[in-house]
């Protein structure tokens, strides 16, 4: 399990964290914000290991973090004490990951039966607020890491405000989210915010190639995910490259095949991906993933793929000196740029963003995909 100083590509964030760990007063609530798959969860667990370690190791900075003094102490878990061994085994009694699927372990049968689309009060109260107020088993405090804090609804965020602001002694809470501004201001004001940036694309590409992904596909996912190893590995593992290729073939041939075929492809691809996601969640640990949520997530990726192609086309049309995301299929952006001018391409991108918002507002998916196909074919600015 990586320690704090083993984490690669996030020196700015880890340096700030080391500065905090060396201070006399440390936050009791953190918020790690940034894209998925860049090390937020890994860092949160490594921080938890350090906080729960019986004898944390220190060594001088010696230039590792340029913004810290050379002699500044760098701290991380020792990796050998009983606390570290329990963390390695996933059995530390004072460490808790909090996520929406914990609902299936709730004492209330009605809660267990629900398919959770957000992180609500039942989970927050039973797996964070209540246990935070119980005495630590090992005596070094407790650490709670809340995954997908973006999905914490307003009622649940309000319920945990007191715990965030005045937790029992020794309790530390780490919220992980994509966009800090998406959290309630009252939640943000009680947390120390640490932002994580994208990882270098060559680094992500190399990691995917190490995992057995073809080099051209690896380079595409590194660009598409904007430097997220976790997300790139996930999309590659889901076979999304074939979906991407089929999608680009249809975008390039829209003038001949027509929008009906594209709409049909989009509907079937979304249903297939959603079904696979639900089955994967069930097979992994028995979790129930709402088909509606799975469909929205799959639709979001497909819309993102479409938008990336039109964004590349805008790069070509505007003769902008910027690498193409679809560098493995430069013919498609070129074809789209030949069909539409920069203004029309920008309108398509605006409309695609609107379609994604509509999908999250329970608009009929078929109606949305029909409109997506028309927009892609004609750059028509439709409104549902």
ABEGO torsion letter per residue (X at the ends): XBBAAABBGAAAAAAAAAAAAABABBBABBBBBEBBGAGAAAAAAAAAAAAABABBBBBBAGGABAABBAABBBBBBAGABAAAAAAAAGABAABBBBBAAAAAABABAAAAABBBABBBAAAAAAAAAAAAABBBAAGAEBBBBBBGAAABBAAAAAAAAAAAABBBBGBBBBBBBABAAABBAAAAAABBBBBBBBBBAAAAAAAAAAAGBBAAAAAAAAAAAGGBAAAAAAAAAAGAAAAAAAAAAAAAAAAAAEAAAAAAAAAAAAAAAAAAAAAAAAAAAGBBBBAAAAAAAAAAAAAAAAAAAAAAAAAAAAGBBBBBABAABAAAAAAAAAABBAAAAAAAAAAAAAAAAAAAAGBBAAAAAAAAAAAAAAGBBBBX
